[in-house]
Amino acid sequence: MTRAVPALAKARAVKLPTVGDTTLDNGLRVLAVRRPGVPLAEVRLRIPFAAPKKGTATHVARAHLLADTFLSGTEHRDAGQIARDLQAVGATLGVSVDSDRLAFGGSVLLDGLPGLLALLGELLTSATFPKHDVEGERDRLVQELAIHRSSAGVVAREALFARLYGEHPYAQDLPLADEVEAVKPKQLRTLHATRIVPAGSILTIVGDVTPARATAAVQNALNGWTAIGSSVEMPATPSQPGRTALLVDRPGAVQTTIRFGGAAPNRTDDDFAATVLANLVFGGYFSSRWVSNIREDKGYTYSPHSGLDHPLGGSRLVAGADVATEVTAPSMLETLYELGRMATVPVGQDELDQARRYAIGTLALGTATQAGLAGTLSQLAAGGLAIDWLREYPKQLAAVTTEDVLAAGARWLAPTVLTPVLVGDVATVEKSLRGLVDVELG
């Protein structure tokens, strides 16, 4: 006997912790939150790292290699000692970079927080980038890039970003192999000295420690980080309407990689919440229309998905699916159909309510852990938002109507405002695609 699914309970009011927000004398902003439960602290350091107006390719190559070799040594410890000292205090620490920022992320047992912060301060002030380590990582990165660029997904992403952004730094998020091969250790040390600066950087700590104690520990460990330099402000992304479909040849491919991309509202825009829900209804989760159509009903693909990203220069929407070569045109037809529906036909109230519950629920889940809250606060702060956004955003989602979703769909999801890129066997798919869209070969 089947049982009826019980109705969802009314959403609870969001209870937010107090955030200690202090800017130190060196310009470093420290966000500290007490989140009891486990004896750990999550640490996130975000340093502005946008490319300069000229020399984007060179900067991207050096930035990636800088991140890969940051933990290779300091004036007082080599890579082995750094690893042992992290283990001794129960800590992990990693470094990553993208078009907007260079980031340190780690976790540590509470008793080890001063030790982790001391090591972080040492890396920020005296990382050495030893020649042997830089050359080894440089060779590894070149090989890794060759592997990445053999993937149709990477080819499609790079082609899409090039069409969306033109000369903007966001057009290139992976380095070029020849630029990486040219990097010297001295150049990394110069980049470290000029761009690893506290002014404009944000350090976030979430754990079972009072904000005052956490901030005092940061002050004690990082008071020697006094490098002076100027961060590069990321320019706004260009305003561009949808463009002709680009078809990139991959002879003999058994699949076609389909991507759509375009601008999206920022978190502070009036129609942001409505656009989030419009995207969910279209293709943002498993119960979406696009998934139901080309996966569940037609069986054209396994995992179509669309989502919003929020780089500092301007948010974007990217949708993608990998389909069998022989169903490339039918998949495009159904995708254009679903996008067209979002732009012209109101969604049902039940459909909207389901997407709304999903959006509110995933936000709560994403900030339920120390790590999730630390990452979210760091991202929000970089975009000029405070923790109160976590309370206001669910209210905004709750207020969205079907008319709001239709308006957002017409503005941000219409086929005419998105740019398609396809990577596949041109000889097999070009003719059928030209019956649906204007095609440019790339």
Summary of the structure (lengths in Angstrom):
residues: 442
radius of gyration: 23.7
end to end distance: 57.0
largest distance: 71.9
contacts: 1483
relative contact order: 0.16
helix: 48%
strand: 19%
